[in-house]
Amino acid sequence: MATTKKTTKKAAPRAAAKPAAVKKAPVKKTAAKKQPAKKSTVKTAEMRSFRVAKDAQSFKNFQITRQTVYWIILIAFIIFAQLWILKLQIEVASIIDAQQAQLQSY
């Protein structure tokens, strides 16, 4: 509830006095009820029968695309990583063989 400030008026001379105005009680505003949002219906396209789409390119044709370059780079990285791991495994195996040979010689 909001409170209102009372204002005080200075007394005016009697000759200029006006009759007191009748104060009306403040009218309370009623909150307007919001109507629920209307759901718009979207018409969908009619269903069509399925058709096999024609290929844009022949399967036998080869054309280098951006995807081809990505795949080549990925395969090259995988092969490089596998060769590096194989090299490390061979080195570790040779070190272990050398240690075992040294221990057996004692």
C-alpha positions in Angstrom: 0.0 0.0 0.0 1.3 3.3 -0.9 1.1 6.2 1.5 0.3 9.7 0.3 1.8 12.9 1.7 -0.5 15.4 3.1 0.2 18.9 1.9 -0.6 21.8 4.1 -1.9 25.0 2.5 -1.4 28.4 4.0 -4.6 30.2 5.0 -5.7 32.5 2.2 -7.5 35.8 2.9 -11.3 35.4 3.4 -12.2 37.3 0.3 -10.4 34.8 -2.0 -11.5 31.7 -0.1 -12.9 28.9 -2.2 -15.2 26.3 -0.9 -13.4 23.1 0.2 -13.3 20.5 -2.5 -14.7 17.1 -1.7 -11.9 14.5 -1.8 -12.7 11.2 -3.5 -11.2 8.0 -2.3 -8.4 6.9 -4.7 -9.7 4.3 -7.1 -7.7 1.0 -7.0 -6.6 -0.2 -10.3 -7.4 -3.8 -11.0 -4.6 -5.8 -12.6 -5.5 -6.7 -16.1 -5.5 -10.5 -16.5 -3.2 -11.6 -19.2 -4.6 -13.9 -21.8 -2.6 -17.1 -22.5 -0.3 -16.8 -25.5 -1.8 -18.0 -28.6 0.0 -20.9 -30.3 0.4 -20.3 -34.0 -0.1 -23.3 -36.1 2.4 -23.8 -38.9 1.2 -25.6 -42.0 3.6 -28.3 -43.1 4.3 -29.2 -46.6 2.4 -32.1 -48.0 4.1 -35.5 -47.9 5.6 -36.6 -51.1 6.5 -40.1 -52.2 10.2 -41.1 -51.7 12.4 -41.0 -54.8 16.0 -42.1 -55.2 18.1 -39.0 -55.8 20.5 -39.0 -58.7 24.2 -38.8 -57.9 25.7 -35.5 -58.7 29.0 -37.2 -59.7 29.7 -40.6 -61.0 31.2 -43.0 -58.4 34.1 -43.8 -60.7 35.2 -40.1 -60.9 37.9 -38.9 -58.5 38.1 -35.3 -57.5 40.3 -33.9 -54.8 38.3 -31.9 -52.3 38.9 -30.3 -49.0 37.8 -33.5 -47.3 40.3 -35.5 -49.3 43.1 -33.3 -48.1 41.9 -33.6 -44.4 41.8 -37.4 -44.7 45.3 -37.5 -46.2 46.7 -35.4 -43.4 44.9 -37.5 -40.8 46.2 -40.8 -42.2 49.7 -39.4 -42.6 49.7 -38.4 -38.9 48.4 -41.8 -37.8 51.1 -43.6 -39.8 53.8 -41.4 -38.4 52.6 -42.0 -34.9 52.5 -45.7 -35.3 56.0 -45.8 -36.8 57.3 -43.7 -33.9 55.7 -46.1 -31.4 57.1 -49.1 -33.2 60.6 -47.5 -33.1 60.3 -46.9 -29.3 59.1 -50.5 -28.7 62.1 -51.9 -30.7 64.5 -49.7 -28.7 63.0 -50.8 -25.4 63.1 -54.4 -26.4 66.8 -54.1 -27.4 67.6 -52.5 -24.1 65.8 -55.2 -22.1 67.6 -57.9 -24.2 71.0 -56.3 -23.4 70.2 -56.1 -19.7 69.2 -59.8 -19.6 72.3 -60.8 -21.5 74.4 -58.9 -19.1 72.7 -60.5 -16.0 73.1 -64.0 -17.5 76.8 -63.5 -18.1 77.5 -63.0 -14.3 
